[in-house]
Amino acid sequence: MRATVLLDHERPKISIGEVRDVLRGAGLKFSTENPDIGVVIGGDGVFSYYGRMQNIPLLFVGVRSAQATGSKAFLAETYFDELENALIGIRDGRYTVVRHKRLEVRKNGRKLGEVFTDVYLQRGIESNGLRYRVEVSGGQSFGESAIGDGVAICTRAGSTGYYSYPDKIKTGDWLESSRYTIIGDDEVGVCHIVPTFTSRDGSSLQPLRYTVPWESRVTVRLVREADARLYGVTEDRRGVRVGAKDLVTVMPSAGTTRLIKLAAHLESKS
């Protein structure tokens, strides 16, 4: 079996040499040409990136950190200190491959890319807040207005990100950072980011977050010019600039991400 190694381009947590040594110990061949699987090492941001860019089966590998602000790697299937045993299991066929849905993102009708986890429109450093509209059509149809830092739209795989921040507000001024919500495979999550105001058209609802059916189409448009950036569809840390004349559309994609699930983990959940 041939495996390629996929790391953070700027801040790899492990050297490629260390990973190649583990591959060799497990009896797998390192190869960048027509690999059978990809070994992705990093945190959820790295997993999100390769999850939307790669079409081969991927094994997500976290790296344990003693730092309080180190990577949480919610999406990791295993950790680097367990990698050799995990790869031996894969070599021996003790795994399955699960397909995860992706979302397609467009700006003014032009496809920007696909999303494995989430895409979010967020204020830049030149704006104090965004005033924007969200329109949902397809499985449900409604519109709403909001003022806040922005809005995140996610798949099931991305629901441990911005979508779950309301879960972490325990009581009063305290956080419970380990809490999160997992949405269904047939749902799209929508979450306003730290809003000061929301209003659903024709109702008294002031939504913070919700899910809509997978077949839904979600559009976002600024109602006032601001420094707004779209993240999740580009490697550029500055995001994609979005203005008041732009329309961002998020819809189901035909593409999928294939993730490796280890047999031991599947058995523990059965």
URWOBEL-V118873 format. One record per residue. N is the residue number from 0. PSI is psi in degrees with one decimal (NA if undefined). Layout:
n,psi
N,PSI
N,PSI
This chain:
n,psi
0,136.4
1,136.9
2,140.0
3,159.9
4,128.8
5,117.6
6,168.3
7,126.4
8,-34.1
9,-38.9
10,68.1
11,136.2
12,-22.1
13,146.9
14,153.0
15,-30.3
16,-41.3
17,-39.5
18,-40.2
19,-36.3
20,-39.8
21,-41.5
22,-46.1
23,-42.0
24,-28.2
25,-2.5
26,21.6
27,152.1
28,131.4
29,131.0
30,137.7
31,-3.6
32,117.1
33,51.5
34,154.0
35,-34.2
36,162.9
37,132.2
38,108.9
39,120.9
40,124.3
41,-145.6
42,-169.9
43,-30.4
44,-42.2
45,-41.6
46,-42.5
47,-43.6
48,-54.9
49,-26.9
50,-27.9
51,-12.6
52,-23.8
53,150.6
54,-4.5
55,160.0
56,136.0
57,137.9
58,117.1
59,124.3
60,120.6
61,166.4
62,120.6
63,141.3
64,138.5
65,-10.5
66,138.8
67,-33.0
68,15.2
69,169.8
70,136.2
71,-28.3
72,54.4
73,-30.2
74,-0.6
75,136.4
76,-28.4
77,178.8
78,161.4
79,-36.6
80,-11.3
81,3.2
82,-41.5
83,-44.4
84,-38.7
85,-42.7
86,-34.3
87,-42.2
88,-40.7
89,-44.4
90,-37.3
91,5.3
92,12.8
93,65.4
94,168.1
95,163.8
96,125.4
97,133.0
98,134.1
99,138.4
100,153.3
101,159.6
102,148.3
103,138.7
104,130.6
105,149.2
106,115.3
107,38.7
108,-12.1
109,128.1
110,125.6
111,-29.6
112,-172.4
113,157.9
114,127.0
115,-34.6
116,-78.5
117,159.5
118,141.3
119,139.2
120,124.4
121,150.4
122,145.1
123,-174.5
124,-15.8
125,1.8
126,141.6
127,-23.6
128,165.2
129,140.5
130,122.1
131,165.6
132,140.8
133,128.2
134,132.1
135,132.6
136,164.7
137,-109.3
138,-35.7
139,161.4
140,119.0
141,168.8
142,158.7
143,155.6
144,151.3
145,154.6
146,126.1
147,-161.0
148,-15.3
149,-161.0
150,140.8
151,141.8
152,126.9
153,161.6
154,179.1
155,-43.4
156,-27.0
157,5.5
158,-4.7
159,-1.8
160,-131.0
161,-34.1
162,-28.8
163,3.1
164,-32.0
165,-27.9
166,-26.8
167,-7.5
168,100.2
169,-72.8
170,141.9
171,-118.8
172,12.4
173,152.2
174,151.4
175,84.4
176,-16.6
177,-5.8
178,143.7
179,164.4
180,136.4
181,121.1
182,172.1
183,159.9
184,-27.5
185,23.0
186,155.0
187,132.4
188,139.4
189,128.1
190,123.1
191,136.2
192,110.8
193,60.5
194,150.2
195,-13.0
196,136.2
197,152.5
198,121.8
199,130.1
200,135.9
201,19.7
202,175.7
203,5.8
204,140.1
205,79.3
206,144.3
207,-48.7
208,160.1
209,171.6
210,153.2
211,159.6
212,149.6
213,-34.7
214,0.3
215,155.5
216,126.9
217,127.2
218,148.2
219,133.7
220,136.1
221,142.5
222,-7.0
223,139.0
224,137.2
225,168.9
226,95.1
227,139.9
228,141.3
229,124.3
230,153.6
231,-8.5
232,9.8
233,154.8
234,-16.8
235,120.8
236,-13.5
237,-6.5
238,-170.1
239,124.6
240,135.6
241,129.0
242,179.1
243,-21.1
244,-2.5
245,148.8
246,119.9
247,127.8
248,132.7
249,128.1
250,167.2
251,143.6
252,155.5
253,-17.0
254,155.1
255,158.8
256,131.1
257,118.4
258,140.0
259,128.3
260,124.7
261,143.9
262,-38.9
263,-37.4
264,-38.8
265,-40.1
266,-36.2
267,-21.5
268,-9.5
269,NA
